[in-house]
């Protein structure tokens, strides 16, 4: 395929700025939350941390009630901001959707509080908390989710307006503030799960209000007050309904294992699975930053109708994502035991979690490389493929999940996750490229995925076979850092888009030295 221009060059200046902001912001938030896990376990205990994992599960489940609004507002503001004379329409759209979103947040809190007794008595298994105590904790979880609920809508709006540097600034500041202050509260005031969730609710509400204020400041000014209008829903309901259906099914697919395992496992082992899930999820850390940066750019590219530019942007995005995902996947798959010994240092976790994390990382890697094909589908407004993909996946996945968990426990859940994502990788991308960017399928498999895979496999595989690991955790950490850098470098140099970027920057540095 002809290279139109550097992925990080002038032609992609907005994408570059957003991508760097997203990578830095999301990486910082991801890292600080990972570093907080051992502290939370230290102050709360492993069983109480299982309730934190249950909170994350419930939070993910209630994405069902997002109804596709956050994705829709992202796409619509990106589309409208590229058209003149749509200032009032943008304001009316945001006002309409935010009223609905705040109401849904109240509904979420009420649902969790109403069903807290049933969840405490029949679903969550604890040896340290009475059903009454669990009911109070679950009610606080519902309140926390409600305070955090509208945040995704306002973040979606900021992303659609290409204000992703601002969005990441809010995210980094508030996430850092939350982790530091909740740790201090657990350490100096009350090492209780109640204090943890009360402060989570307070900081999430503050973060939501900040996002609300900044989104409205960034919207184009008009002389007329914004109003909620049914017309705004009529114009977007088809896309919103389809994205909602995709999201509901995706929530079932991504959280089915947690919902079932929390019923079968005691909180201590469920906490261990949550930690394995967090380590496996490291593989996907680059998905959200890249998706957020590229979705508005691909949407405006579709509107402009420049297919050559669209192909170039799509393939380079896929390659860059592969370079970020595949080396991280190999590190978790091959070195999960060492990573957990350094990170958690809990005997229950280090005994059970390595296999679970390695299996989950395989599924997350397959899922992550599908992000850009899905992003392209949404940019074209084509939602039918993803909707049917998730529908058939749920029909097959849930029975498979129940059977594998009943036979193998947590490893069975991870295996089911691998199976469903293998289906996406083998079936969905070929179906997509029969309609969108025809003729680009082979390039996706061989160049966008195959080359970084081979580069990372050679280095990480040889390191695992040939290098003995030290008994010193500090030396092991250093060894893992060197292996990751070498694996990442191999994947980047094997991949055309990232290799071109590395070489162009190297030549620029050489020219700068010559001129000086």
Residue pairs with C-beta under 8 A, 6 or more apart in sequence:
1 311
1 312
1 315
1 440
1 443
2 308
2 312
3 312
3 496
3 500
4 11
4 308
4 309
4 312
5 11
5 12
5 312
6 12
6 500
6 501
6 504
7 15
7 16
7 313
7 316
7 317
7 320
7 497
7 500
7 501
8 16
8 501
9 16
9 504
12 297
12 313
14 162
14 297
15 293
15 294
15 297
15 313
17 164
17 165
18 162
18 164
18 165
18 292
18 293
18 296
18 297
19 289
19 290
19 293
19 294
21 164
21 165
21 167
21 168
21 293
22 164
22 168
22 288
22 289
22 290
22 292
22 293
23 286
23 289
23 290
24 168
24 172
25 167
25 168
25 169
25 171
25 172
25 289
26 168
26 171
26 285
26 286
26 288
26 289
27 285
27 289
28 172
28 175
28 176
29 171
29 172
29 175
30 282
30 285
32 175
32 176
32 179
33 175
33 179
34 278
34 282
34 343
35 179
36 179
36 183
37 49
37 275
37 278
37 343
37 344
38 343
38 344
38 345
39 183
39 186
40 49
40 52
40 183
40 186
40 196
41 49
41 271
41 344
41 346
43 183
43 186
43 187
43 191
44 52
44 186
44 191
44 192
44 193
44 196
45 128
46 268
46 271
46 272
46 346
46 348
46 349
47 126
47 127
47 128
47 129
47 266
47 267
47 268
47 271
48 128
48 193
48 196
48 267
49 271
49 274
49 275
50 126
50 262
50 267
50 268
50 270
50 271
50 274
51 124
51 134
51 137
51 141
51 193
51 267
52 193
52 196
52 271
52 274
53 258
53 270
53 271
53 273
53 274
53 275
53 277
54 124
54 141
54 258
54 262
54 270
55 141
55 144
55 145
55 197
56 274
57 255
57 258
57 259
57 262
58 112
58 141
58 142
58 145
59 145
59 148
60 251
60 254
60 255
60 258
61 251
61 255
61 259
62 108
62 145
62 149
63 247
63 251
64 247
64 248
64 251
65 104
65 107
65 108
66 104
66 152
66 244
66 247
67 104
67 240
67 241
67 244
67 247
68 239
68 240
68 241
68 242
68 243
68 244
68 245
68 246
68 247
69 97
69 100
69 101
69 153
69 156
69 240
70 152
70 153
70 155
70 156
71 156
71 243
71 247
71 378
72 97
72 156
72 236
72 239
72 240
72 243
73 93
73 94
73 97
73 153
73 156
73 157
73 160
74 156
74 157
74 159
74 160
74 295
74 296
75 160
75 239
75 295
75 296
75 299
75 378
75 379
75 381
76 93
76 160
76 236
77 90
77 93
77 94
77 157
77 160
77 161
78 159
78 160
78 161
78 162
78 295
78 296
78 299
78 300
79 299
79 300
79 303
80 86
80 89
80 90
80 93
81 90
81 160
81 161
81 162
81 220
82 300
82 303
87 219
87 220
87 221
87 222
88 222
88 224
88 226
89 232
90 219
90 220
91 219
91 220
91 222
91 226
92 226
92 227
92 228
92 229
92 232
93 232
93 236
94 157
94 215
94 216
94 219
94 226
95 226
95 227
95 228
96 228
96 229
96 232
96 233
97 153
97 232
98 150
98 153
98 154
98 212
99 228
101 149
101 150
101 153
102 149
102 150
104 149
105 146
105 147
105 149
105 150
106 146
108 142
108 145
108 146
108 149
109 142
109 143
109 145
109 146
110 142
111 142
112 138
112 139
112 141
112 142
112 145
113 139
113 142
113 143
116 134
116 135
116 136
116 138
116 139
116 142
117 131
117 135
119 134
119 135
119 138
120 131
120 132
120 134
120 135
120 138
121 131
123 262
123 263
124 134
124 138
124 262
124 267
125 265
125 266
125 267
126 134
126 266
126 267
127 266
127 267
128 267
129 137
136 194
137 193
137 194
137 197
140 194
140 197
140 198
140 201
141 197
143 197
143 201
144 197
144 200
144 201
144 204
147 201
147 202
147 204
147 205
147 208
148 204
148 205
148 207
148 208
149 208
150 208
150 211
150 212
151 204
151 207
151 208
151 211
154 208
154 211
154 212
154 214
154 215
155 167
155 171
155 211
157 215
157 219
158 164
158 166
158 167
158 211
158 214
158 215
158 218
159 167
159 292
159 295
159 296
160 296
161 215
161 218
161 219
162 296
163 214
163 218
164 292
164 293
166 214
166 218
167 211
170 207
170 210
170 211
170 214
171 207
174 203
174 206
174 207
174 210
177 203
178 199
178 200
178 203
178 204
178 207
181 199
181 203
182 196
182 199
182 200
182 203
185 195
185 196
185 199
186 192
186 195
186 196
189 195
233 240
239 381
239 383
242 383
242 384
242 387
243 378
243 383
245 383
245 387
245 390
245 391
246 383
246 386
246 387
246 390
249 387
249 390
249 391
249 393
249 394
250 390
252 394
252 397
252 398
253 390
253 393
253 394
253 397
253 420
256 397
256 398
256 401
257 401
257 405
257 413
257 414
257 416
257 417
258 273
258 274
258 277
260 401
260 402
260 405
260 413
261 270
261 273
261 405
261 410
261 413
262 270
264 405
264 409
265 273
265 409
265 410
268 348
269 348
269 352
269 410
272 348
272 349
272 352
272 353
272 356
273 353
273 356
273 410
273 413
275 340
275 344
275 349
275 353
275 357
276 352
276 353
276 354
276 356
276 357
276 360
276 410
276 414
277 356
277 357
277 360
279 332
279 336
279 339
279 340
279 343
279 353
279 357
279 360
279 361
280 332
280 356
280 357
280 358
280 359
280 360
280 361
280 363
280 364
280 414
281 360
281 364
282 328
282 332
282 361
283 325
283 328
283 329
283 332
283 361
283 364
283 365
283 368
284 325
284 364
284 367
284 368
285 324
285 328
286 321
286 324
286 325
286 328
286 368
287 321
287 325
287 368
287 371
290 317
290 320
290 321
290 324
290 371
290 372
291 371
291 372
291 375
294 313
294 317
294 372
294 375
295 375
295 378
295 379
297 313
298 310
298 313
298 314
298 375
298 376
298 379
299 378
299 379
301 309
301 310
301 313
301 379
302 310
302 379
302 380
302 381
307 437
310 437
311 437
311 440
314 372
314 376
314 437
314 440
315 440
315 443
315 444
315 447
315 448
315 497
316 497
317 372
317 375
318 369
318 372
318 373
318 444
318 448
318 449
319 447
319 448
319 451
319 452
319 495
319 496
319 497
319 498
320 497
320 498
321 368
321 369
321 371
321 372
322 369
322 448
322 449
322 452
322 453
322 491
322 495
323 452
323 488
323 491
323 492
323 495
323 498
325 365
325 368
325 369
326 365
326 369
326 449
326 452
326 453
326 456
326 491
327 452
327 456
327 460
327 484
327 487
327 488
327 490
327 491
328 484
329 361
329 362
329 364
329 365
329 368
329 456
330 456
330 457
330 460
330 461
330 487
331 339
331 460
331 480
331 483
331 484
331 487
332 339
332 357
332 358
332 361
333 358
333 361
333 362
334 358
334 460
334 461
334 463
334 464
335 464
335 480
335 483
336 353
336 354
336 355
336 357
336 358
336 361
337 350
337 354
338 469
338 476
338 480
339 357
339 480
340 349
340 350
340 353
340 354
340 357
341 350
341 473
341 476
342 473
342 476
342 477
342 480
344 350
344 353
352 410
355 411
356 410
356 411
356 414
359 411
359 414
359 415
359 417
359 418
360 414
360 417
362 418
363 414
363 417
363 418
363 420
363 421
364 417
366 418
366 421
366 422
366 424
366 425
367 421
367 424
369 425
369 449
370 421
370 424
370 425
370 428
370 429
373 428
373 429
373 432
373 444
374 386
376 432
376 436
376 437
377 383
377 385
377 386
377 432
377 436
378 386
380 436
382 435
382 436
385 428
385 431
385 432
385 435
389 424
389 428
393 420
393 423
393 424
396 420
396 423
397 416
397 419
397 420
400 416
400 419
400 420
401 412
401 413
401 416
403 412
404 412
404 413
404 415
404 416
405 412
405 413
405 416
406 412
408 415
429 441
429 444
429 445
430 441
433 439
433 440
433 441
433 444
447 495
447 496
448 495
451 494
451 495
451 496
452 491
452 492
452 494
452 495
453 491
454 494
455 490
455 491
455 492
455 493
455 494
455 495
456 487
456 488
456 490
456 491
458 490
459 483
459 486
459 487
459 489
459 490
460 483
460 487
463 483
463 486
463 487
467 479
467 483
469 476
469 479
470 476
470 479
491 498
492 498
492 499
492 502
493 499
493 502
